[in-house]
Amino acid sequence: MLDSLEWQGPVVWWNPVDGWRHAFTPDQRPRPGQERETLCERTVTLIDPSDADWLMPTCDTCMTAAIRRRDDRSERDRHTHTGPRASPVFGHPNPTGPRGATETDDDFPPRSR
C-alpha cells in the first residue's frame, strides 16, 4: 500500500503570465523564457513571476481544464486500484482477504470468527 501513497506528480503546472494565472501540462516544469501552450490554448512566453504576479486572477478556462484533469486522474486511479485511496478502507477490493475472497470496506476491518 505504501507504493500507492507516492506522489504522482502535478496534474498541471500553474504560472502567471499576461495578466492571468494559467495552467500548463505537467510534462515539463514551467521555466522563464519558455514558449508554452496554456490549457486554454494560448501560446505564451513564460516569465519569472514576482510574488505580486501570483495574485493575478486565475484563468477560468484553465481552471476548468485542470479540474477535469484531476478528476480524470482520480477516476483512473479508482478503476486501476492505484493512487492514495487504493485500500480496503476506501472501498477498493483487497484481493488477499482472510476468507480468500475479495473484500470491500463493508468487511473492513475483518470480523473475528
Solvent accessible surface area in square Angstrom, and as a share of the most:
residue,aa,sasa,rsa
1,M,137,0.61
2,L,144,0.72
3,D,117,0.60
4,S,19,0.12
5,L,94,0.47
6,E,113,0.50
7,W,200,0.70
8,Q,80,0.36
9,G,15,0.15
10,P,32,0.20
11,V,35,0.20
12,V,15,0.09
13,W,51,0.18
14,W,72,0.25
15,N,12,0.06
16,P,0,0.00
17,V,3,0.02
18,D,89,0.46
19,G,37,0.36
20,W,107,0.38
21,R,76,0.28
22,H,2,0.01
23,A,0,0.00
24,F,0,0.00
25,T,45,0.26
26,P,46,0.29
27,D,115,0.59
28,Q,89,0.40
29,R,130,0.47
30,P,15,0.10
31,R,131,0.48
32,P,79,0.50
33,G,57,0.54
34,Q,45,0.20
35,E,125,0.56
36,R,19,0.07
37,E,98,0.44
38,T,3,0.02
39,L,29,0.14
40,C,28,0.17
41,E,138,0.62
42,R,97,0.35
43,T,91,0.53
44,V,6,0.04
45,T,77,0.45
46,L,4,0.02
47,I,68,0.34
48,D,113,0.58
49,P,32,0.20
50,S,59,0.38
51,D,130,0.67
52,A,69,0.53
53,D,29,0.15
54,W,99,0.35
55,L,153,0.76
56,M,41,0.18
57,P,74,0.47
58,T,29,0.17
59,C,16,0.10
60,D,117,0.61
61,T,79,0.46
62,C,0,0.00
63,M,78,0.35
64,T,74,0.43
65,A,14,0.11
66,A,10,0.07
67,I,73,0.37
68,R,136,0.50
69,R,88,0.32
70,R,123,0.45
71,D,65,0.34
72,D,74,0.39
73,R,52,0.19
74,S,64,0.41
75,E,76,0.34
76,R,137,0.50
77,D,21,0.11
78,R,122,0.45
79,H,115,0.51
80,T,80,0.47
81,H,89,0.40
82,T,68,0.39
83,G,2,0.02
84,P,77,0.48
85,R,148,0.54
86,A,16,0.12
87,S,4,0.03
88,P,25,0.15
89,V,82,0.47
90,F,100,0.42
91,G,30,0.29
92,H,17,0.08
93,P,53,0.33
94,N,38,0.20
95,P,108,0.68
96,T,115,0.67
97,G,8,0.08
98,P,95,0.60
99,R,97,0.36
100,G,71,0.68
101,A,58,0.45
102,T,86,0.50
103,E,10,0.04
104,T,53,0.31
105,D,64,0.33
106,D,117,0.61
107,D,29,0.15
108,F,87,0.36
109,P,99,0.63
110,P,63,0.40
111,R,141,0.51
112,S,114,0.74
113,R,216,0.79
